[in-house]
Amino acid sequence: MENISYEDFAKLDMRVVRIKNAERIEGSRNLLKLTVDTGNDERTVVSGIADQYDPDELLGRKIIMLLNLEPKKIFGVMSQGMILCADNGSIVSLLKLDKDLAEGSRVV
């Protein structure tokens, strides 16, 4: 991957969010529809983590999300951002906090 400038990085609005609801998307093998609290509003996000996470185990978790990604309809659901995960090819892991920060806290 090519290097980006600090100015490009500064355009990314990454924040702490809390998962309020999670459900499988009917007809999809690996997509979940998540409702998250951003500290300012609630958003819907579609994520391909259903093969790694049961929806019930996600409720209440605080994770990191990219908020200013252009919305996109995925499997009929409008996704308003992207949750951040690490992926080694076989395991996907949500990025989570080691301290309890409020929803809306900015990643810097």
C-alpha positions as CSV (number, residue, x, y, z in Angstrom):
1,M,0.0,0.0,0.0
2,E,1.1,3.5,-0.7
3,N,1.8,6.0,2.1
4,I,-0.8,8.7,2.8
5,S,-0.3,12.2,4.2
6,Y,-1.2,13.2,7.7
7,E,-3.9,15.4,6.1
8,D,-5.4,12.3,4.5
9,F,-5.4,10.5,7.8
10,A,-7.0,13.5,9.6
11,K,-10.0,13.2,7.2
12,L,-10.9,9.9,8.8
13,D,-13.6,10.3,11.6
14,M,-13.0,7.2,13.7
15,R,-14.9,7.0,17.0
16,V,-15.9,4.8,19.9
17,V,-19.4,3.3,19.4
18,R,-21.5,1.0,21.4
19,I,-23.5,-1.9,19.7
20,K,-27.1,-1.6,20.7
21,N,-28.5,-4.3,18.4
22,A,-27.2,-7.0,16.1
23,E,-29.0,-9.3,13.8
24,R,-28.3,-11.6,10.9
25,I,-29.3,-10.4,7.5
26,E,-31.7,-12.9,5.9
27,G,-30.3,-14.5,2.8
28,S,-26.7,-13.8,3.7
29,R,-24.2,-16.2,5.2
30,N,-21.8,-13.8,6.8
31,L,-23.5,-10.4,7.1
32,L,-24.8,-8.8,10.3
33,K,-26.9,-5.6,10.6
34,L,-25.6,-3.6,13.6
35,T,-27.3,-0.6,15.2
36,V,-24.7,1.5,17.0
37,D,-24.7,4.5,19.3
38,T,-22.1,7.0,18.1
39,G,-22.6,9.4,21.0
40,N,-24.4,11.8,18.7
41,D,-26.8,9.6,16.9
42,E,-27.7,6.0,16.1
43,R,-26.5,4.4,12.8
44,T,-26.9,1.2,11.0
45,V,-23.8,-0.7,9.8
46,V,-23.5,-3.9,7.8
47,S,-20.5,-6.0,8.6
48,G,-19.3,-9.4,7.3
49,I,-18.5,-10.8,10.8
50,A,-21.5,-13.3,11.2
51,D,-19.2,-16.3,10.8
52,Q,-17.0,-15.1,13.7
53,Y,-19.5,-13.5,16.1
54,D,-23.0,-14.5,17.4
55,P,-25.2,-11.4,17.4
56,D,-26.1,-11.8,21.1
57,E,-22.4,-11.7,22.2
58,L,-22.0,-8.2,20.5
59,L,-24.7,-6.4,22.4
60,G,-23.2,-3.6,24.6
61,R,-19.7,-3.9,23.2
62,K,-17.7,-0.7,22.6
63,I,-15.8,-0.9,19.4
64,I,-14.1,1.4,16.9
65,M,-16.0,2.7,13.8
66,L,-15.2,4.8,10.8
67,L,-18.1,7.2,10.7
68,N,-17.5,9.3,7.6
69,L,-17.4,6.5,5.0
70,E,-19.9,7.2,2.2
71,P,-23.1,5.3,2.9
72,K,-23.7,2.3,0.8
73,K,-26.6,-0.2,0.4
74,I,-25.5,-3.7,1.1
75,F,-27.9,-6.7,0.8
76,G,-30.8,-4.2,0.9
77,V,-29.6,-2.4,4.0
78,M,-28.1,1.1,4.0
79,S,-24.7,0.9,5.8
80,Q,-23.6,4.2,7.4
81,G,-20.0,3.6,8.2
82,M,-17.6,0.7,8.8
83,I,-16.6,-1.1,12.0
84,L,-12.9,-1.7,12.3
85,C,-11.5,-5.3,12.6
86,A,-8.2,-7.0,12.3
87,D,-8.1,-10.0,9.9
88,N,-5.3,-12.6,9.5
89,G,-7.0,-14.5,6.7
90,S,-8.9,-17.0,9.0
91,I,-9.7,-15.0,12.1
92,V,-11.5,-11.7,12.3
93,S,-11.2,-9.7,15.5
94,L,-13.1,-6.5,16.4
95,L,-10.9,-3.6,17.6
96,K,-11.9,-2.9,21.1
97,L,-10.8,-0.6,24.0
98,D,-8.7,-1.4,27.0
99,K,-10.3,1.4,29.0
100,D,-14.0,2.5,29.2
101,L,-14.4,5.6,27.0
102,A,-17.7,7.3,26.2
103,E,-19.4,6.7,22.9
104,G,-18.3,9.4,20.5
105,S,-14.7,9.5,21.8
106,R,-12.4,10.2,18.9
107,V,-9.6,7.9,17.7
108,V,-6.5,10.0,17.2
